[in-house]
Structure formats: structure tokens, C-alpha cells
Amino acid sequence: MDDDTARLSIASPETAVFVLSGEIDAHTAPSFAARFDPLPAGADAAVILDMAEVTFMDSSGLRVLIELNRRASESGLAMIVRAPSRAVARIIEISGLSDIIEVSSA
């Protein structure tokens, strides 16, 4: 297991629902982006990212969210950040992207 894998975990317990935990930064963002290239085949309406257990996210992670949101939209899908941790919600809000990235509290 490399350091990136140890710091970020992505599980898919349901079709197109991904549970992320750990840190999303310059070191783990490439692994995060690669997990969604191509977009999940089982997504019929939305790609849902459960981010309740993400303990840290910097601008590298935000960049991946923006790109994933763009690609999902171009494919006719929504991208939803579900139950974001305080760290995730804060960076989305202070970046001014809360109008672009759909966030759900549940």
C-alpha cells in the first residue's frame, strides 16, 4: 500500500455512491481523480460523494471536484457532495463554489 492509498480511501458500497475518508491534498488528489476516469458505469442520474469522513481537503481536492462536476454535467449526470465534513464544506464555501457544486446534508 503506497502513502497515497493510506491517506485516502474510496469505497463504493452502492452504485454510484462513493464514501471517501482521509485527506485529499496534492499527494492524494491524482488518485482521487483517477478513480473517476472514466465516470462510473452504474451512475444513472448522479455521482454521489459521501465526504463525511474527509478530514482535510485543500485546493487540489477542490480542483478534482470541479473537474468531476464538469464531466458529470457533460454526461447528463449530477455530482452531489453528500454530508461533507466541516473541512470540505468550508473550502467549498470560502472558494465561492457553493452555487456550482451541489451539497446535500443527508
matplotlib code that plots the C-alpha trace (Angstrom):
import matplotlib.pyplot as plt

x = [0.0, 1.5, 1.3, -1.5, -3.7, -3.1, -4.2, -7.3, -9.8, -12.6, -15.3, -18.4, -21.0, -23.8, -23.9, -22.6, -22.3, -18.7, -17.6, -14.3, -12.3, -8.9, -7.1, -7.4, -4.3, -1.7, -0.4, -3.8, -5.8, -4.3, -5.6, -9.0, -9.2, -8.1, -10.9, -13.4, -11.8, -13.9, -17.1, -18.7, -20.8, -23.5, -24.4, -27.8, -28.6, -25.9, -22.4, -22.7, -19.6, -20.2, -17.5, -18.4, -15.1, -12.8, -10.6, -8.7, -9.1, -7.0, -7.3, -6.0, -9.1, -11.3, -9.9, -10.8, -14.4, -14.7, -13.5, -15.6, -18.6, -17.9, -17.5, -20.6, -22.6, -21.4, -22.6, -26.0, -25.3, -25.4, -22.5, -23.5, -21.3, -23.2, -22.7, -19.5, -17.2, -16.5, -13.2, -14.9, -17.9, -15.6, -13.4, -16.4, -18.0, -14.9, -14.0, -17.4, -18.3, -21.3, -23.5, -21.7, -21.1, -24.3, -24.0, -26.5, -26.6, -28.0]
y = [0.0, 3.3, 6.5, 8.0, 4.9, 5.0, 8.7, 8.5, 5.7, 5.5, 2.8, 2.2, 0.4, 1.3, 2.0, 5.5, 6.3, 6.7, 7.0, 9.0, 9.1, 10.6, 13.5, 15.0, 17.1, 17.4, 13.9, 12.1, 14.2, 12.4, 9.0, 10.6, 11.9, 8.6, 6.7, 8.7, 8.4, 7.2, 8.1, 5.1, 3.0, 2.4, 6.1, 6.7, 10.1, 11.2, 10.5, 10.9, 11.5, 10.9, 13.1, 12.9, 11.2, 13.5, 15.1, 17.6, 18.9, 21.6, 23.3, 20.2, 18.3, 21.2, 21.1, 17.4, 18.2, 21.0, 18.8, 15.8, 18.1, 19.4, 15.9, 14.6, 17.6, 17.0, 13.3, 14.4, 13.4, 15.4, 15.3, 15.6, 16.0, 14.3, 15.0, 17.0, 17.2, 20.6, 20.8, 20.0, 22.3, 25.2, 25.0, 24.8, 27.8, 30.0, 29.3, 30.6, 27.3, 26.5, 27.7, 25.3, 22.2, 20.6, 19.8, 17.7, 17.4, 13.9]
z = [0.0, -1.0, 1.0, -1.1, -0.6, 3.1, 3.3, 1.2, 0.9, -1.6, -1.2, -3.3, -1.2, -3.6, -7.3, -7.9, -4.2, -3.1, 0.5, 0.9, 4.0, 4.9, 3.4, -0.1, -0.9, -3.6, -3.0, -3.0, -5.5, -8.5, -7.1, -6.4, -9.9, -11.4, -9.6, -11.6, -15.0, -16.7, -14.8, -13.0, -15.4, -12.8, -12.5, -14.0, -12.6, -10.2, -8.9, -5.1, -3.0, 0.7, 2.3, 6.0, 6.8, 4.8, 7.5, 5.2, 1.7, 0.0, -3.4, -5.1, -4.0, -4.8, -8.4, -8.7, -7.5, -10.1, -12.9, -11.8, -11.6, -15.2, -16.6, -14.9, -16.2, -19.7, -19.4, -18.2, -14.6, -11.3, -8.9, -5.3, -2.3, 0.5, 4.2, 3.8, 6.8, 8.2, 6.3, 2.9, 3.5, 4.5, 1.4, -0.9, 0.8, 1.0, -2.6, -3.7, -5.4, -3.2, -6.1, -8.6, -6.5, -5.2, -1.5, 0.4, 4.2, 4.2]

ax = plt.figure().add_subplot(projection="3d")
ax.plot(x, y, z, "-o")
ax.set_aspect("equal")
plt.show()
